Amino acid sequence: MLIISFDAVGDDEFTRMLSYPAIRAFAEKAAVFRGVDSLFVSNTYPIHTSVATGVTPEKHKLISNTEPFPKKNPVWNTREENIKARTLWQAANEKGIKTAVVFWPVTAGSKTIRWNMPEVMARPGESQILTSFKAGSVFTQLKLFLRHKKLMNGIKQPYLDNFATACMVDILSEHKPGLAMIHLTSFDTLCHDNGKGSADLSTAFESLNANLSALLKAAGDDRDVLIFSDHSQRNVHTVIEINNILKEAGSFTEVKPWKHSALPRSGRANRCYTFRKSLGSGAYVLR
């Protein structure tokens, strides 16, 4: 099976994408489900983890893209150990099925993915290449990076998706994994940059169309293919900084770095820290 994630492509965008030949041809022979509600928490990492585990964030415990306490440059939840439920790739490994992942969230450090190019974010001052190599299959990533690095322009899109697709095409062609999973983020990135409905998003649609065509060709006719999207986007005109309100009320205290040990111990002041965590166009409050 090949699982392809089109990050942030909603139902409105799908209608527009049907004008592109590879996407239209695939949709015409596939079972298509439209207007599907996302889940809570509707951020990329919790949703992809739910797809990979079959359970909600309440059960797999991945509730945010990043560590919960708000601060500049938060640590992203990229490590597989953050998932507290059995994953598809773990189940496949138990059955002797080899798996391949390209930029799938929360797969860093996995010991059961045979060809692993995880989605990881380097910390300020760190090398993105070295961070990626250390988090996944070193020799596979090195080989593919040297082979396809000319497709990249840093992490800019759609170049990063084109690089990811070229890597997965090679893995499918050379190794034929039983389970392959790839995360394509060009639309999400360009929608954040330009806004929903922008004419500039045609660049993302063209990239997704071309990359889907390449992936389907490499997958062959005998492989099942699943395409999904995690969430949509909407344009925002106003941002309300609830944390400032909570701070003025005395229920928000900045702790750097935040650890559970920073919370008041039993017997001390009966108080907890409350703060708002971004949830796309909404938010949730953690205590």
Secondary structure, DSSP 8 states (H G I E B T S, - for coil): -EEEEETT--HHHHHHHTTSHHHHHHHHTS----S----SS-SHHHHHHHHHHSS-HHHH----SB-SS--SS--B--BGGG--S--HHHHHHHTT--EEEES-TT-BT-SS-SEEE------TTS-HHHHHHHHS-HHHHHHHHHHHGGG--TT-TTHHHHHHHHHHHHHHHHH--SEEEEEE-HHHHHHHHH-TT-GGGHHHHHHHHHHHHHHHHHH-TTS-EEEE--------S----HHHHHHHTT-----SS--GGGS--TTS-S----EEEEETTEEEEE-
